[in-house]
Amino acid sequence: MRNVECGMRNDSPHPFPPPQGGRAGEGETPNRDNIVVTGIGVISACGIGKEAFWKSCVEGRSGIRPIQSFDTSAYRSHLGGEARDFNPKDFMPPLKYRRMSRVSRLAVAASIEAIQDANLEVTPESAPAIGVVLGTGYGSTAQTDEFFVGMLKEGPEGANPSLFPDTVPNAPASQVSIYHGLQGPHTTFSHNEASGEQALAYAFRLLQEDRAQVVLAGGVDELSFVLFHSFAVLRALSPRNGYEEGMRPFDRRRNGRVLGEGAGILVLEKESGAQERGARVYGSLAACASTGSPVGTSRYEAGAEQMARAMEKTLDHAGISADRVDYLSAASNSTQELDRAEARAIRKVFGGGRRLPAVSSLKGHTGDFCASGGVRAAAVLLAMQHGKIPPTLGLKEPEFDLDHILDEPKDRTIRHALLNGFSFGGSNVCLLFKNE
């Protein structure tokens, strides 16, 4: 890839009209212009850039391997989904990235690809109408750890001040805005495993309510030693029983998650604006809903009532029946509790003789990270475009009666697809993508 400073050429001096109106109030009807996706940027363990990423998805090639960036010899777990082939030089000059943390570099690189893919130009006229909404589970854990360890060892005078700006979770979104010169709404969500999905849902609302004309939205997280250590101490990583270490969503032999990292950013905009500038459209984000489950901070909702309600509300908002859903991208992460609960929720929504959608989890490709919703949303849109559903890697012995995609991708026309984001602590988000 070549270095890309900003967007593409556009002959119009005003590529976006100024935002009209404001947030819809009581009794007002929000803007119903379709919200479409015109650009995709992906940095992941199984591919740098959307083309390499998608090739790995359909060829069933996992990015999960023994961790190389830090020593795991003292632990039972050794695997991770590292974005090993990522080099920020492929996206931006050193002067731009040298003061960024790794997680910010991942986010900015994905945003550069997304803007380039959307053929979007950022100008002084359009910048106030372009926003950034990112999800991240923990932000720059490596840099935060380095800063505070330095302060504890050397005192305030010995702490490295250049590390401090990246100790806050909103640093990646800020770096994206700064890099591209964006001046629209700017928000970060840190909702554990639903962070990326919440960011996409909020971006959808911003566009519906005329508070932006374009939004770069998605999620980013890094795999660091301090994060790996924390999950290991909590005994949340595979292996946790007699089976070998690995990521096995929905499988009888599943025994815990394998951590990953990456960034997935979409360019969301109003359909009228996309048509005006002749942009290619991958599909539309048609509806979303979120619910809360009354569970402990480290638990998932075993009964799955609120998980099912999030899916039902999303379908209701979109005005479609459950049997019209062709594909469901699951949140399943190879843990006993979440996989069982999500399978129960799917059966609740799609039971009663309804046609079950094809179900797969991408986390066998990428590993599990809190803001994976952006990367998984990119996979949903690429599946729609290519008419192929990626398999669930690691799933050999299904425990649940679902329409699983196992070893090979499945050819299928996808008009409606659901993306689930279910987190420990009880945050549930569901998004519906449409291609018709």
N, C-alpha and C positions, 0 to 999 in steps of 0.2 A: 504494500500500500504506500502511496505517497503521502507526504505531509499535507494536511488540509487545515487551513486556518479558520475558514468559515464556510458559508454555503455556496450555492451555485448561482449562475446568472439568471436574471429575470428582467425582461425588457420593461416591465411596468415599474414606474417610479414609486408606486404605492401598492405593494403586493397584497396587503390586507387592509380592509377598511377599519377605521378606529372602532373600538368596542362601543356598542350601543346599549343604552339602558343600564341596568344594574342587576343585582340579585333579585330573582322573582320573589315577591312578598306574598302575604296572605291574599288569596283570591286572584293572583296574577298567573298567567300561563307562561311557563318558561319557554325559551327558544327550542323548537322541535326540529331544527336542522339536524340531519344525521351526523353523528360523530364518527369519522372514518380514520383509518390508519394508513398513512402514506409513506412512512419510513420505518426501518427496523435496523437497530444496531445491537450486536451481540458479541460479548467477550466471555468465553466459557472454557471449561476444562476439556470439552470435546470439540472445540473449534473456535478460532479467532476470526470474527466476521460471520455474517449470516450465512454465506454460501458454505463455508467449511463446517459451520455448526449444523446446518441442515443435512449436509452429506453424512455426517456422523450419526445424526438422528435416524435416518432411514436405513443406513447400513448397519445399525446396531453396534456402533463402536463407542465404548464407554471411555470417559476421561478419568475414571477412578483408577489410581495406581498408588504404589508406595510413595509416601510423602518425601519430597526432596528438600524443601525449603527450611526444614528444621529437624532436629534429631528426635525420633520417637522411640528410641531403644528402651527407654524406661517404662514404656506403656504396653498394654495388651493390644492396643489399636495402632495400626500403622498406615492405613489407607486414607486417601483424600482425593477430592476432585480439584486439583490445582490447575489454574490457567497457565501452564508452563510455557507455552509458546508466545505469550503476550510480551511484547516489547513496545513501550510507549513511543520509541523513536519512529515506529512505523506509522504513527498517527500525528505526532506533533514534535516541534523542535525542542531540544533540551532546555532552552531558556524558559519554555512554557511549563514543562513538567518537573523540573528539578526540585521545586519546593512543594510539590504535591505528595501526599501520602499515596500508598499503593491503591487504596480503595478509591481515592479521587481520580487517580490515573485511569483505573478501570472504567469509572463513570464517564469521564470526559472522552475517552476513546470510543466508547459505545455511542455517546451523543454525536461525535463527529461522523461516525458511520451512518447513524440514523438520519442526520441532516443531509448528508451527501446522498443517501438512498432516496430521500424524499424530494431531491432537487430543490431544496428550500434555500432561499437567500435571506440572510439577516441583514437588514439595512437600518439606518437611524430611524426611518419611518415605520418599519415593521416591528422593531425590537420591543416597543412598549406593549405590543399585543401578543408577545410570545412568552409563555411561562415555563417553569420547570417544577415538576413534582416527582420526588424520588422517595422510595422506601429503602430503609437499611435497618438491619437488625441491631447492629452494634457500632457502625461506623468504623473508624480506623482504630481497631483494638491494638495493633502492633505499635503505632505511634503514640497512642495514649499510654500504653504500658511503659514505653521507653521514657516518656516525659515524666511520669509520676515516680517511676523507679529512680530516675536521675535526681528528682527533687528530694526523695527520701534519703538517698545516699549522700548528696552533696549540699542539701539545703536549697532554699529558693534561689540563692545566687548561682548555684551550680546547675540548675535546670536549663535545658536548651530552649530558649524562647521561640526558635523557629519551628519547634514541634507543636507548640500550644494551639495554633489555629485549627489543627486537624484533630483535636481531642473532642470536638463536639460533633454529634451525628449529622448535623446539617451541612458539614463541610463539603461532601461530594456534590450536593445540589448547588451550593454556592460556587464551587469551582466550575461547574458546567455553565452557570449564568455568567460568570466573569469571563470565561474563555470565549464565549460566543457574543458577549455584550448584550445579553437579554435583560429586559426591564419589566417583564410581565410578572404575574403572581409567582411566588417562590415559596415552596413548602416541602417539608420533610416529614415522613411518617416512620415511626419506629414501633411497630406493632408485632414484634416477634416474627413468627412464620407467616403472617399475613401482611407484612410490610409492603411488598411490591404490589399486591392486589389492592390494598387500601390506597396506594398512590395512584393507580390507574383509575380507581373509582372516583377519587377526588378530582382528578384531571377531567374526567367525564362531566362532572358537575360544573366545574369552572367553565367549560365550553358551552354546556347547555344554558347556563345562566348569563352568557355574554360577558363573562369577566376576563376572557381571553379568546383569541382567534386561533391560536396554535399552542399546544402544550407538549413539551418533551417529558414523558412520564415512564416510570419503570422502577427498577430496583438494582441495588449493588451491595455486595458484601465481599469481604476478604477471608481467606483461611490463614489464621495466624497461630503462633505457638500458644499465646495466652488463651485464645478461644478454644483451641484443641484441648489444652490442659483443663480448662474449666468444665467442658463437656465430659472429659474422661473422668475427672474426680466425681462428677455427678452420676457416673455409670450410665451415661446416655448414649454411648457409642457402641457399635458392633466391634467385637463379639460379646454377647451377654449370656450365651448358653453353650451347649456342646457343638454347635455348628461353627464353621469357619467364618472369619470376618468377611463382610460383604454387604452390599445394598440389595435387598430383595423385597421390593414393595409388593404387598398382598400375598406373599408366599408363606406357606406353612413354616418354613425354616428361617423366617426373618428373625433377626436378633439385634436390632438396633440400627441407628443411622450411621452413615459415613458422611462427614462434613465435606462441603464443596465451597466454591467461590465463583464470582462472575458478575457481569453487568448485562442487563437487558433493558434497552430504552426504545420506546416507540414514539413516533411523531403522530400525535392526534390533532385533528383539526376538523372544522366544519366542512361538510360535504360541498356546500356552495363555494367556499373558498378554494377547496381542492380542484373543483371543476373549473373555476375561473383561471387557475394557473396551469391547468392541464396535467395535474399530478396523477400518477398511478395510484390506485386504491387497492389495498390488500383485503379489506373487509371493514365492517363497522363494529364499533362497540355499542351494542344496542341497549343493554340494561345492566344494572348491578344492584346488589343488596348486601347488607351486613347485619349480623345478629351477634348477641353475646350469650355465652353459656356460663352459668353460675358454677364454676369449678375452681380448683386450686390453681396457684400460679404455675405449677409444673405439670398440670394434668390436662387431658383432653376430655370432651364431653362423651362419656361412655354411652349414654342413651341416644345421642345424635339427634335429639329433637330440634335444637337450634341450628345445627348443621343443615338438616333437611329443610328447615324453614327459610334459611338463606337462599337455597336453590329454588324453592317454591316461590318466594317473593321475587326473585330475579325473573323467572318465567312469567309470573303475573305482570310485572312491570313491562315486559317485552310483548305481552299479549299473545304468547304462543303456548301450546300444550306440551307436556313432557314428551310425548311420543314423536315430536318433531326434532328433538335433539339427536344429532348424528354422532357426536363425539363429546366425551367428557375427559378433560385433563385433570387427573386426580392430584390431591395434595399428599397422598400416601407416601410415607417416608421410611418404611421398613421397621417401624416400631409396632409392637403388639397393640397398643392402645389406639393410636390414630388410625391404622389400617382397618381395624375391626369397626371402629366408629364410623369411618367414612363409608365403608361397604354397607353398613346398616342404614346410613342416611340415603345412599343411592337407592337401596331397595325400597325405602319408604316413599321416595319421590317417584320412582319409576316402576313400582310394583303394581299389583292389581291388574295384571294382564297387559300392561303397556309394553311397547317395544323398548327394550333396554338399549341405551347408546353404547357404542364402543368405548371402552375405558382403558386408559393407559396412564402411567406415571413416568415423567421424564427424569426423575431423580436417580434412577439407575444409570443414566448417562452422565449427569452433572454433579452428583452428590447433593446433599441437603444443605441449603443455607437460607436464612430467614427471608431475604428479599429475592428469592428465586422466581417470584411471580412474574417479573419482567421478562426473564429468559423463557419461562414456560408460556407466557402470552405470545412471544415471538414464534415459538414452535407451533402454537395453535393456528396462527395466521398463515404460517408457511405450509402447514398441513392442509388448510383450506385452499391455498393457491395451487398446490401440487396434487391435491386429491389423494394424499397418503397419510395414514395415521402411524406414528412411530410406535415401536413395540415397548413393552415394559422390561427393560433389561434386569436380569436376576430373577425374574418370575418364571419358575419351572413347575412348581406344585401349588396351584391356586387354592387358597383356603375358602374363597368366597364365590358364590354363584353370580358372577358378573360376566359381561361380554368382554373378557380381557383380550388385549392384543399381546401375543406372546413373543415368539422368536423372530418373526418377520413383520415388516410393515404391512398394513392392510390398505388396499386401494378402495377408496370410498369417496363419493361426492359428499362434501361437508357443507351444509347450508347454515346449520346452527351448532355452535359448540359452547360448552360450559367450561369455565376455569374455576376450580375450587382453591381457596386459600384458607386452611383451618390451622389455628395455632394453639399450642399449649397456653393455658391461661384463659381460653374461651373466646378468642376473637375468630369470627367466621365471616368470610367474604366470598361472594360468588359473582362472576362476570359472565355475560353472554355476548359472544361474538357472532356476527351474522355475515353471510356471503351470498346475497341474492338480490 
